[in-house]
Amino acid sequence: MVYDFLGFIGGFFYAVCFIPQLYSMFCGKNNNDVNIYYIYCQILGASFMISYGTLNQLLPIIILNAFTLFCLLIVLYKLYISTPD
């Protein structure tokens, strides 16, 4: 397929997204915090996977990653409104 690189990019972001979270858990001060870069990498991964699914007409990939992206945006919103200025 011509657009397989989008799937590889999305998979890459899904794979490396855990590195910032693990780093902040083991090297940070608070284990309960969610690392914002973890969320950003997840959003990038979901976006590329939605593009990949759309261009290759893969409905399960589109639906599941759209739902994931929706949930991630809600988490990101809650993180920003709960963060003191």
C-alpha positions in Angstrom: 0.0 0.0 0.0 1.2 3.5 -0.8 0.4 5.1 2.5 2.0 2.5 4.8 4.4 5.0 6.1 1.6 6.8 7.9 0.9 3.6 9.8 4.6 3.2 10.7 4.8 6.8 11.9 1.7 6.3 14.0 3.0 3.1 15.4 6.3 4.8 16.2 4.6 7.5 18.3 2.5 4.9 20.0 5.7 2.9 20.8 7.8 5.8 22.1 5.0 7.6 23.9 5.7 5.6 27.1 9.3 6.9 27.4 8.4 10.3 28.8 5.9 8.8 31.2 8.2 6.2 32.5 11.0 8.8 32.9 8.8 11.1 34.9 7.6 8.1 37.1 11.0 6.8 37.9 13.1 10.0 37.8 10.5 12.5 38.7 9.3 13.8 42.0 5.7 12.6 41.8 4.6 9.2 40.5 1.0 10.3 40.1 1.5 13.0 37.5 0.7 12.4 33.8 3.5 13.6 31.6 2.2 16.0 29.0 4.6 14.7 26.3 3.1 11.2 26.8 -0.3 12.7 25.9 1.1 14.6 22.9 2.8 11.5 21.5 -0.4 9.6 21.9 -2.3 12.3 20.0 0.3 12.3 17.2 0.1 8.5 17.0 -3.7 8.5 16.9 -3.7 11.2 14.3 -1.3 9.4 12.0 -3.2 6.1 12.4 -6.5 7.8 11.5 -4.9 9.2 8.4 -3.5 5.8 7.6 -6.9 4.1 8.1 -8.7 6.7 6.1 -6.3 6.5 3.1 -6.4 2.7 3.1 -10.1 2.5 3.9 -9.6 0.5 7.2 -12.7 1.2 9.2 -11.6 -0.5 12.5 -8.4 1.5 12.5 -10.4 4.8 11.9 -13.0 4.1 14.6 -10.7 2.9 17.3 -8.2 5.6 16.9 -10.8 8.3 16.6 -12.2 7.2 19.9 -8.7 7.2 21.4 -8.1 10.7 20.0 -11.3 11.9 21.5 -10.4 10.5 24.9 -6.9 11.9 24.8 -8.3 15.4 24.0 -10.6 15.2 27.0 -7.6 14.2 29.2 -5.6 17.0 27.8 -8.4 19.5 28.4 -8.8 18.3 32.0 -5.0 18.6 32.6 -5.0 22.1 31.4 -8.0 23.3 33.3 -6.7 21.7 36.5 -3.2 23.1 36.2 -2.7 26.3 38.3 -1.3 29.3 36.4 
